[in-house]
Amino acid sequence: MQRRYQTAFFLLLLTAPVWLLSAEPYYYSSGQKIVLEPLLKTREAAPPAQDGIRWYRTPNGAKIGVKPEVIIGCDDFTRCKPLLEGYPIRKIEKLSDTLWLLTLEEGSDPFEIANTLYQAPEVKLAHPNFIRPRRQR
């Protein structure tokens, strides 16, 4: 019986890295985790990727694009700025008194950076910069 548990534990250890590598992109909205489904490069993902934009589908079926940018909200940016050191940030742009746009280096994962910054108590909001395709009326 003990051998069976050892085998199960061993299999769990072997498959754990696969689970981590195949993690779906997500972001937090109002404290809830929202998982996104990546759209493949088909007609469904139109318009084609430009300027590093990647397309996803939300759980409610909406199609959104994600730029290689992160928007953060800080009441006092001087307290948030030290948190940004070490991240692959190319440019920081002030959007308002409490909102900042972080333009990331090429190849950076905006979901990973936003989700990590969201955990910091100084950061009130952090999410990738989303875009939606225009609709004809």
N, C-alpha and C positions, 0 to 999 in steps of 0.2 A: 504494500500500500504506500509506503514511504517512497519507494522508487517511482511510482506513478506521479506523486507530487513533485519530485525532483525533475522528472521529464517535462511536466507541464510548466514548471518555473523556467527551465532551460529554454523551452519553446517561446515563452513569453519574452524572455530576454533577447532572443534572436529576432523576433518580429517587431519589437518596440521601435528600433530605428526606422523601419519601413513606415510605421504609423507616423512618425515625426516628419519624415521626408515627404509624405503624401498629404500633409496637412493642407486644408483648403484655406484660401485667403479669407480673412474676416476683419471686421472693425466693430467698434462699440458705438452704439447710438442710444442715448438716454440710459446708459448703464447696462444695456442688453447687447449680447454678442450676436452680430449679424453675419452669417456665413454666405459667401458669394460663390457662384458657379462660374468658372472661367468659360468664355465662349471661344470655340475654335475658330480658326481663320476660314470661315465660310461666309456665305451670304448673310447668315444670321448675325455675324459680328460686324456687319457694315455699319457705319463707314469704316474703311480700312484704317489700320493703326497708323497714326501720324504723331510725330513728336513724342514718341515713347508711350502713347496712350494704349492701355490694354482694356478690353471690354469684358464685362461680367453680367450675370443675371442675378437679381436679388431674389429672396424667397417669395416675394409677391409677384415675380415675373417681369419687373421693370429691367430694362437694359441700361447699364451705366458704364461710363468709361472712367478710368483712373489714370490721372497724370502722374509723372514721377515727382510729386509734390506732396507736402503734408501741411495742413493748417493746424496751428496750435492756438489755444487760448490761455493767456496768463494775465492775472490781475497786475502783477509786477514783473515785467520782463527781465529786470536785473537779477531776479531770483531764478528765472527759468534759463537764462542764457548759459550759465555754467553746465546745465544738463545737456546742452547741445554739442559740447565738445566731444570729439571722438566719433560723431556721426558723419556720414558722407554728404555734407550739405555744401552746395555750390553757392547759394545766395539766400539771404534772409531779407524779406520785404515786409514792411509794416502795412497791415490792411486797415487797422483801427487802433484805438487805445489799448485794446485787449487781444486783438487777433493778429497773428503773424503767419506769413506764407514761407515755408522752407522749400526751396528748390533743391532737389537731390541730384547727386552725381549720377551719371548714366549707369544703369544696371543695378541701382539700389532698390530695395523692396520697401515701398511706401507703407505697406500693411505692417510689416515688422517694426519699422521705426515708429509709426503712429501708435501701435499697441504697446510698445515699450514706454514711450513718453506718457501715454495715458495713465500708466501706473504711478507716476510721480505725483506726490501731493501738491506740488506747486503748479502743475498743469491742470487747468480746468476742463480742457477739451483738446483732443488730438484725433484727427482722422485724415485719411488720404483726400486729395483734392479730386472730387467727383465731377464728372460732366455727364450730361444727358444729350442724346441726339435731338436735334430740332425736329419738331412735328409740323407737318403742313396742316393748316386750318382750312 
